[in-house]
Amino acid sequence: MTEFKETELDERAIKMAKVLSADAVENAGSGHPGSPVSLAPIAYTLYQHFIKHDPNDPNWEGRDRFILSGGHASLTQYVQLYFSGYGLTLDDLKHFRGGADTRTPGHPEYGLTPGIEMTTGPLGQGFASAIGFAYGERFQRGLLDPETPKEESPFYHKIWAICGEGDIEEGISGEAAALAANQKLGNLTVIFDANRIQIEGDTNLVLAEDVLKRFQAYGWYTDEFSFIQPDGSYKEDVEGLAEVIAKAEKSAPDQPKLIKVHSLIAWPTPGKTNDPSSHGSKLGAEAVAGLKKLLGYDPERSFQIDEEALAHARKVADRGLAAHAAWDEKFEAWRKANPDKAALYDRLKAGELPEGFDKAIDDLEATFEVGKKVATRGASGSVLNAIASVMPEFWGGSADLGGSNKTDLKGAATFAPEECATKQWPVCNEFGRQLHFGVREFAMGCITNGILLGSHTRPFGGTFFMFSDYERSAVRLAALMEIPNLYVWTHDSVAVGEDGPTHQPVEHLASFRAMPQLEVVRPADAFETAEAYRHFFEKKNTLPTAMVLSRQGLPVLAETAEKAKEGVRKGAYVLVDSEGTPDVILMGSGSEVQLAVEAAKTLAADGVKARVVSVPSFEWFEEQDAEYKEAVLPSAVKARVSVEAGVAMPWYKYLGSYGKPVSIEQFGLQGDGAQNLVDLGITADHVVEAAKASIAEVQAA
């Protein structure tokens, strides 16, 4: 980094960024123009002077990462990507919010636009996930290059973010900020654009506290800079801003940094500067014309380009190439000196599983005993440790429930500075693989999203299924981005017992199955659990997956020992069959599969032929071809029963007109978990009754 001196061409480029942002929203007819107009000098300064990036290679390993947490201000980033030469064109800006074929949607979308590191929209999540990016950088560097001083390593990079008041107001920013300070994430810098405006007006109404003191209390380095001068005038002093950022980097190498910049939204748009209407609505033709006139543009023309200023801005690509070349030299020297680590890096980058992955799971399964009762959370813990033994990039933990979720990795150091060590967790180091999030489910989901996006490592996070509600928005974003986050959700039903209905999930399976691009898996026993994890890592798509696991012990079934390896990956499979065409099909997931097996035996004694179908994952079953689905659930067999300790809603597509659900359609109960299941009708006897009722209806029809 060199001293930043703003030239006339820099000033002209910033003015052009303002005009293009205003034109793009005006042309689209909707959007958020105010922040992109006033953020233009901040974003330009970062892209031109601070962020290490190569527009010729948006996925360059050595790049810094930039996250625009206030995704509604997406034009802030789109214009800088256009200026820098990322392949975005003027036509892309003209097609802002332009429908299915746009590369410039209303909020940035991961995988759609070159140079976009993550999907941001729900406020606060970009901020929190930026902290996950910093987690991922440090852990991956520890895997590949632990001995090299961090700034000399090819795997060291910085994370930059811009946020606004909305991000700061969302509680998720506080959850994650506390962890960032605890972890001493010195490579993270967040610019807080404090324009004091949101949709409902001046933020003094709802954000009266001293934000910098709050972040100082967390343990962040803070500073501030104002474009608003003491005499009330306004000066976009980018040189002064650059000095403050540079000072922060020098002064606080081991602290995350928050720099508050006082700005006026939409400045200098006539009639719209510092006006709430500029936040979420187009500025209007008169205001845009006035802005152009003030900035030296023709008010009658749209999308005007100052070619000389654009060419000047594009020189950042030349600087990127030079930085990339220097990094290549450093990277190649590292490869030659570390052939084993280089082989690991190549495998991680390719997304390949390690040698011995299957064997680790096979060896574990060889220890399972048919008939023995094992909670699937316990089986999951054994599988996580088996995988960790051969997959060094696999790391994770829980939101203060490690012992209950069985997410502790045996012998693993905790990912935290040494001074964080406790009596319970005495071994902490900055490259440890055991994560602790505290009681922060949402932050856990955001941070693990950031880890996935910012590194080649594979994280997981655990909590009680009930508290997945707190994590839900981050889960939805993972599904939208199609990134393979792994959720270990235990205590999956009313069988939790004595903690009462506040801790007993009932509607949760249905609600998460309703989420597109999330794969929900509820294994019946230890064998299904192991095979679920095997398939999660082997499957071709990168969709996030929730492992929904029991607190209570479940019998290890002889049938799953034989059939789970092929059956689980198909989502549903015939676990127990009858001779000839069955009279009824009994379907279940998780802890209720055993009830279906027991009911089938009772029905057989009564001369009723029952097929038992284990359904660990609706989503995996729906991926199968029609022939397989028909073989498992033949359409000719109309009598059907589903059994699951939750609401029946998702099962009706398989039950058909005559099927009967055995389900729970109310909140849970106080009392012993096993008794709760009985009191709420989740029993083999009720499955038998439902089967006979379904058969009777079919016969009557």
FIZA-911154 format. One record per residue (C-alpha): residue in one letter; x, y, z. Coordinates in steps of 0.02 Angstrom, whole numbers, padded with zeros to 5 digits, always signed. Layout:
N
AXYZ;...
This chain:
701
M+00000+00000+00000;T+00066+00171-00048;E+00011+00342+00012;F-00151+00388-00072;K-00160+00555-00161;E-00323+00593-00247;T-00301+00654-00424;E-00422+00747-00534;L-00458+00583-00624;D-00501+00499-00458;E-00623+00640-00421;R-00700+00622-00593;A-00717+00434-00572;I-00808+00458-00407;K-00927+00582-00487;M-00959+00458-00628;A-00997+00321-00500;K-01129+00433-00422;V-01211+00474-00588;L-01211+00293-00648;S-01290+00236-00483;A-01428+00366-00498;D-01459+00323-00680;A-01466+00136-00648;V-01601+00153-00515;E-01697+00279-00618;N-01692+00165-00769;A-01748+00015-00665;G-01889+00114-00586;S-01845+00052-00412;G-01698+00026-00298;H-01594+00109-00164;P-01498+00253-00244;G-01453+00360-00094;S-01319+00249-00017;P-01229+00206-00181;V-01220+00391-00221;S-01144+00439-00054;L-01040+00279-00036;A-00953+00304-00203;P-00796+00388-00131;I-00779+00257+00008;A-00798+00107-00109;Y-00684+00186-00240;T-00549+00215-00109;L-00558+00035-00050;Y-00557-00043-00223;Q-00420+00070-00290;H-00307+00079-00141;F-00338-00052-00005;I-00417-00211-00072;K-00292-00331-00151;H-00383-00401-00302;D-00357-00453-00482;P-00507-00415-00593;N-00434-00533-00724;D-00454-00677-00601;P-00600-00648-00481;N-00565-00812-00391;W-00379-00786-00365;E-00330-00874-00205;G-00224-00729-00144;R-00358-00596-00158;D-00433-00499-00015;R-00619-00525+00009;F-00746-00383+00006;I-00923-00399+00073;L-01056-00266+00051;S-01163-00307+00202;G-01299-00182+00157;G-01342-00275-00001;H-01480-00152-00047;A-01337-00033-00095;S-01279-00160-00225;L-01240-00027-00356;T-01100+00030-00241;Q-01010-00131-00284;Y-01073-00157-00461;V-01003+00011-00516;Q-00833-00027-00439;L-00831-00198-00523;Y-00869-00110-00688;F-00733+00019-00655;S-00606-00115-00608;G-00634-00224-00762;Y-00721-00377-00689;G-00816-00406-00850;L-00970-00308-00799;T-01024-00195-00940;L-01121-00034-00955;D-01265-00139-01019;D-01260-00236-00855;L-01284-00072-00761;K-01425-00027-00879;H-01507-00194-00837;F-01497-00168-00648;R-01644-00263-00572;G-01678-00321-00749;G-01757-00491-00722;A-01699-00670-00740;D-01553-00631-00856;T-01478-00486-00758;R-01303-00494-00685;T-01344-00345-00576;P-01491-00397-00466;G-01563-00287-00330;H-01453-00372-00199;P-01285-00455-00238;E-01299-00642-00273;Y-01157-00765-00252;G-01112-00858-00411;L-01203-00737-00525;T-01087-00587-00539;P-00896-00597-00548;G-00818-00517-00396;I-00965-00549-00279;E-00908-00653-00130;M-01078-00690-00053;T-01264-00657-00066;T-01310-00511+00046;G-01484-00448+00076;P-01548-00486+00252;L-01458-00352+00350;G-01319-00401+00469;Q-01281-00567+00386;G-01145-00495+00274;F-01063-00418+00427;A-01072-00582+00524;S-01017-00690+00378;A-00868-00575+00348;I-00811-00634+00519;G-00831-00812+00456;F-00720-00767+00307;A-00587-00715+00433;Y-00610-00878+00530;G-00586-00976+00368;E-00430-00881+00317;R-00343-00917+00481;F-00391-01101+00492;Q-00343-01137+00311;R-00177-01047+00334;G-00148-01154+00488;L-00178-01312+00386;L-00063-01262+00245;D+00068-01141+00308;P+00068-01131+00498;E+00250-01086+00525;T+00263-00936+00410;P+00228-00763+00484;K+00052-00726+00429;E+00084-00578+00315;E+00220-00675+00224;S+00109-00825+00190;P+00024-00845+00020;F-00131-00898+00116;Y-00147-00736+00213;H-00273-00609+00153;K-00384-00473+00223;I-00572-00457+00235;W-00655-00290+00201;A-00837-00247+00227;I-00954-00099+00218;C-01105-00094+00331;G-01239+00032+00379;E-01354+00069+00523;G-01472-00073+00477;D-01330-00198+00494;I-01280-00124+00661;E-01459-00129+00725;E-01483-00313+00684;G-01432-00416+00835;I-01331-00536+00729;S-01195-00404+00707;G-01172-00397+00895;E-01171-00586+00913;A-01035-00605+00784;A-00936-00450+00832;A-00908-00517+01007;L-00834-00676+00934;A-00725-00579+00811;A-00645-00484+00955;N-00623-00643+01057;Q-00534-00721+00909;K-00423-00568+00878;L-00466-00564+00694;G-00346-00426+00646;N-00368-00451+00459;L-00549-00389+00464;T-00595-00207+00432;V-00775-00146+00426;I-00821+00027+00364;F-00980+00086+00450;D-01069+00210+00337;A-01160+00318+00465;N-01280+00422+00363;R-01412+00414+00502;I-01551+00375+00379;Q-01662+00223+00357;I-01834+00196+00281;E-01929+00269+00427;G-01815+00420+00442;D-01680+00480+00559;T-01600+00335+00652;N-01588+00438+00812;L-01761+00370+00844;V-01696+00192+00862;L-01505+00199+00867;A-01460+00327+00999;E-01317+00231+01080;D-01132+00262+01049;V-01096+00122+00926;L-00908+00145+00936;K-00908+00125+01124;R-01012-00033+01103;F-00882-00105+00986;Q-00740-00048+01098;A-00824-00146+01237;Y-00823-00301+01126;G-00637-00275+01100;W-00632-00197+00926;Y-00517-00057+00871;T-00627+00090+00823;D-00604+00258+00740;E-00710+00381+00647;F-00698+00505+00505;S-00822+00632+00442;F-00859+00702+00271;I-00968+00828+00363;Q-00855+00974+00408;P-00865+01073+00571;D-00939+01221+00479;G-01077+01111+00407;S-01001+01099+00234;Y-00967+00931+00153;K-00802+00867+00086;E-00775+00691+00023;D-00597+00687+00087;V-00538+00518+00026;E-00358+00556+00070;G-00408+00586+00250;L-00512+00427+00250;A-00365+00328+00181;E-00255+00394+00321;V-00380+00335+00453;I-00391+00161+00374;A-00201+00148+00360;K-00182+00203+00541;A-00305+00069+00596;E-00208-00066+00505;K-00045-00010+00583;S-00113+00020+00758;A-00217-00138+00781;P-00140-00289+00694;D-00230-00409+00811;Q-00400-00326+00826;P-00548-00319+00708;K-00576-00140+00655;L-00734-00035+00640;I-00714+00136+00559;K-00866+00247+00567;V-00883+00369+00423;H-01007+00510+00444;S-01091+00543+00277;L-01248+00620+00203;I-01355+00501+00103;A-01371+00544-00082;W-01250+00692-00071;P-01252+00809-00169;T-01421+00769-00250;P-01532+00925-00243;G-01684+00899-00133;K-01635+00720-00092;T-01475+00741+00009;N-01502+00681+00188;D-01682+00638+00143;P-01757+00468+00190;S-01844+00456+00022;S-01676+00430-00062;H-01647+00271+00036;G-01772+00155-00048;S-01847+00247-00197;K-01781+00315-00360;L-01726+00496-00348;G-01840+00558-00486;A-01797+00640-00651;E-01783+00816-00580;A-01665+00765-00439;V-01557+00659-00554;A-01544+00802-00678;G-01493+00917-00536;L-01361+00793-00477;K-01288+00780-00652;K-01282+00968-00672;L-01189+00987-00507;L-01063+00853-00556;G-01032+00920-00732;Y-01138+00796-00829;D-01269+00830-00961;P-01437+00821-00871;E-01521+00764-01032;R-01413+00608-01054;S-01408+00444-00960;F-01265+00323-00926;Q-01132+00445-00982;I-00954+00381-00972;D-00801+00487-00938;E-00683+00378-01038;E-00525+00457-00970;A-00582+00433-00790;L-00637+00255-00828;A-00468+00214-00905;H-00386+00284-00748;A-00494+00176-00636;R-00458+00023-00742;K-00273+00037-00701;V-00318-00055-00541;A-00319-00212-00648;D-00136-00183-00692;R-00094-00167-00508;G-00194-00326-00480;L-00092-00420-00610;A+00069-00362-00527;A+00006-00417-00356;H-00049-00583-00428;A+00122-00611-00509;A+00210-00575-00344;W+00092-00694-00256;D+00123-00829-00387;E+00308-00820-00351;K+00277-00837-00164;F+00152-00977-00192;E+00270-01077-00303;A+00409-01061-00176;W+00289-01127-00045;R+00239-01273-00157;K+00419-01326-00184;A+00459-01315+00001;N+00299-01404+00057;P+00253-01545-00063;D+00139-01634+00062;K+00046-01474+00105;A+00036-01433-00081;A-00047-01601-00113;L-00170-01562+00026;Y-00206-01391-00049;D-00237-01467-00220;R-00359-01592-00146;L-00450-01458-00047;K-00465-01343-00196;A-00530-01485-00304;G-00658-01529-00171;E-00600-01710-00166;L-00619-01825-00017;P-00463-01892+00067;E-00399-02067+00041;G-00470-02174+00180;F-00635-02080+00195;D-00744-02231+00156;K-00636-02345+00260;A-00655-02232+00412;I-00844-02248+00402;D-00838-02434+00361;D-00725-02466+00511;L-00843-02371+00624;E-00994-02466+00560;A-00904-02628+00598;T-00917-02581+00783;F-01106-02557+00781;E-01206-02693+00870;V-01377-02742+00805;G-01506-02728+00943;K-01405-02609+01049;K-01488-02442+01086;V-01389-02293+01023;A-01453-02114+01009;T-01424-02049+00834;R-01340-01896+00911;G-01215-02017+00988;A-01190-02109+00824;S-01168-01940+00740;G-01031-01893+00863;S-00940-02054+00823;V-00955-02021+00636;L-00895-01840+00653;N-00740-01902+00743;A-00710-02041+00616;I-00719-01914+00475;A-00608-01791+00568;S-00474-01925+00586;V-00447-01928+00397;M-00508-01754+00345;P-00400-01617+00422;E-00504-01482+00339;F-00658-01537+00437;W-00691-01430+00590;G-00836-01365+00691;G-00927-01358+00854;S-01085-01304+00939;A-01181-01157+01010;D-01136-01203+01190;L-01208-01379+01172;G-01057-01481+01121;G-01082-01615+01252;S-01267-01631+01210;N-01247-01619+01022;K-01097-01737+01026;T-01001-01616+00916;D-00837-01618+01014;L-00688-01680+00916;K-00580-01791+01026;G-00407-01722+01060;A-00436-01566+00955;A-00369-01398+01008;T-00494-01256+01022;F-00492-01125+00885;A-00451-00973+00992;P-00303-00872+01055;E-00205-00960+01193;E-00264-00839+01326;C-00443-00898+01300;A-00402-01067+01380;T-00514-01125+01521;K-00513-01269+01643;Q-00636-01360+01532;W-00543-01316+01370;P-00361-01298+01418;V-00287-01315+01243;C-00322-01164+01134;N-00224-01106+00984;E-00262-00997+00834;F-00266-01147+00715;G-00371-01265+00822;R-00517-01358+00744;Q-00641-01363+00888;L-00759-01215+00873;H-00857-01137+01016;F-00991-01009+00974;G-01071-00980+01143;V-01260-00965+01144;R-01262-00886+00971;E-01352-00999+00847;F-01377-00864+00715;A-01195-00808+00723;M-01142-00990+00707;G-01243-01008+00547;C-01174-00846+00474;I-00994-00884+00523;T-00997-01060+00451;N-01070-00986+00291;G-00923-00866+00285;I-00800-01007+00317;L-00869-01103+00169;L-00865-00952+00056;G-00695-00891+00109;S-00594-01052+00118;H-00584-01230+00052;T-00621-01304+00224;R-00778-01395+00282;P-00862-01331+00441;F-01011-01393+00540;G-01115-01318+00679;G-01229-01396+00809;T-01377-01348+00917;F-01542-01419+00977;F-01667-01438+00835;M-01784-01321+00929;F-01656-01181+00920;S-01630-01200+00734;D-01764-01065+00730;Y-01631-00941+00785;E-01515-01001+00645;R-01649-01010+00510;S-01608-00851+00413;A-01426-00905+00392;V-01484-01078+00340;R-01595-01000+00208;L-01450-00898+00141;A-01341-01054+00131;A-01479-01140+00033;L-01497-00991-00082;M-01309-00989-00114;E-01301-01179-00130;I-01155-01199-00012;P-01130-01363+00083;N-01155-01307+00261;L-01182-01450+00383;Y-01306-01431+00526;V-01304-01554+00671;W-01474-01531+00752;T-01510-01647+00898;H-01651-01674+01023;D-01768-01688+00877;S-01941-01718+00951;V-02056-01721+01102;A-01949-01866+01162;V-01833-01732+01232;G-01949-01746+01380;E-01933-01651+01543;D-01876-01484+01472;G-02055-01463+01414;P-02139-01394+01258;T-02020-01246+01239;H-01884-01371+01195;Q-01988-01495+01095;P-01988-01467+00906;V-02152-01513+00823;E-02170-01407+00665;H-01985-01395+00626;L-01965-01543+00509;A-02107-01479+00402;S-02043-01301+00400;F-01866-01347+00351;R-01925-01472+00220;A-02020-01326+00146;M-01858-01229+00120;P-01796-01249-00060;Q-01620-01316-00084;L-01601-01375+00096;E-01584-01563+00119;V-01657-01628+00282;V-01602-01799+00344;R-01677-01891+00492;P-01590-02059+00511;A-01673-02207+00599;D-01520-02278+00687;A-01330-02284+00692;F-01311-02364+00520;E-01424-02237+00436;T-01331-02097+00526;A-01162-02155+00462;E-01227-02176+00286;A-01310-02005+00290;Y-01142-01925+00326;R-01057-02030+00193;H-01182-01972+00063;F-01174-01791+00119;F-00989-01785+00077;E-01000-01892-00080;K-01154-01816-00163;K-01128-01709-00318;N-01227-01556-00267;T-01166-01430-00139;L-01332-01402-00052;P-01331-01378+00137;T-01389-01525+00240;A-01470-01540+00411;M-01440-01698+00511;V-01590-01710+00628;L-01546-01826+00771;S-01624-01906+00924;R-01584-01877+01105;Q-01651-02047+01157;G-01573-02215+01118;L-01640-02305+00963;P-01614-02489+00925;V-01485-02527+00792;L-01589-02621+00665;A-01535-02780+00578;E-01620-02718+00420;T-01521-02556+00411;A-01359-02652+00438;E-01398-02740+00275;K-01484-02604+00174;A-01435-02430+00235;K-01278-02412+00130;E-01377-02414-00032;G-01543-02358+00038;V-01503-02198+00131;R-01425-02110-00018;K-01589-02138-00111;G-01687-02047+00023;A-01814-02187+00049;Y-01800-02374+00033;V-01891-02536+00073;L-01831-02587+00245;V-01951-02731+00277;D-02057-02812+00142;S-02196-02939+00129;E-02219-03081+00006;G-02311-03022-00148;T-02400-02856-00159;P-02417-02775+00012;D-02587-02730+00082;V-02518-02572+00161;I-02359-02468+00159;L-02293-02401+00325;M-02178-02251+00305;G-02074-02169+00440;S-01918-02070+00478;G-01795-02066+00621;S-01848-02134+00789;E-02018-02188+00723;V-01952-02313+00596;Q-01937-02440+00736;L-02123-02417+00771;A-02164-02454+00590;V-02058-02613+00598;E-02147-02668+00757;A-02317-02628+00683;A-02278-02731+00528;K-02247-02883+00637;T-02413-02859+00726;L-02504-02838+00561;A-02421-02994+00492;A-02487-03093+00640;D-02660-03030+00592;G-02635-03085+00412;V-02600-02910+00344;K-02451-02891+00227;A-02359-02731+00270;R-02208-02652+00185;V-02099-02537+00292;V-02015-02394+00202;S-01882-02294+00292;V-01881-02114+00232;P-01725-02027+00299;S-01733-01886+00172;F-01878-01824+00066;E-01758-01719-00039;W-01644-01865-00081;F-01795-01973-00124;E-01864-01841-00241;E-01699-01844-00338;Q-01730-02026-00388;D-01807-02074-00554;A-01991-02118-00571;E-01952-02303-00588;Y-01864-02311-00420;K-01998-02209-00332;E-02133-02322-00402;A-02037-02476-00345;V-02029-02410-00167;L-02205-02336-00160;P-02306-02430-00292;S-02456-02327-00345;A-02566-02483-00341;V-02548-02491-00152;K-02666-02356-00094;A-02671-02401+00091;R-02529-02306+00174;V-02475-02242+00344;S-02344-02114+00392;V-02273-02108+00567;E-02167-01963+00627;A-02159-01865+00790;G-02205-01700+00709;V-02341-01620+00605;A-02400-01727+00460;M-02402-01591+00328;P-02253-01650+00222;W-02316-01830+00213;Y-02480-01801+00122;K-02399-01808-00050;Y-02350-01988-00011;L-02506-02036+00085;G-02627-02005-00057;S-02816-02004-00038;Y-02830-02150+00084;G-02672-02136+00186;K-02672-02102+00372;P-02539-02002+00465;V-02484-02044+00641;S-02419-01874+00691;I-02418-01735+00821;E-02526-01585+00784;Q-02500-01488+00945;F-02357-01422+01051;G-02267-01545+01164;L-02299-01594+01344;Q-02216-01586+01513;G-02150-01753+01570;D-02043-01900+01524;G-01998-01910+01340;A-02052-02090+01316;Q-02218-02054+01401;N-02242-01899+01293;L-02235-02009+01138;V-02366-02125+01212;D-02478-01983+01269;L-02469-01902+01097;G-02506-02064+01005;I-02336-02102+00930;T-02344-02290+00960;A-02340-02450+00860;D-02519-02485+00912;H-02578-02323+00833;V-02483-02368+00674;V-02576-02534+00670;E-02743-02447+00696;A-02703-02320+00559;A-02652-02459+00440;K-02815-02553+00465;A-02916-02393+00445;S-02827-02352+00283;I-02854-02527+00215;A-03038-02517+00260;E-03058-02352+00167;V-02973-02422+00013;Q-03085-02575+00016;A-03240-02469+00040;A-03193-02362-00109;
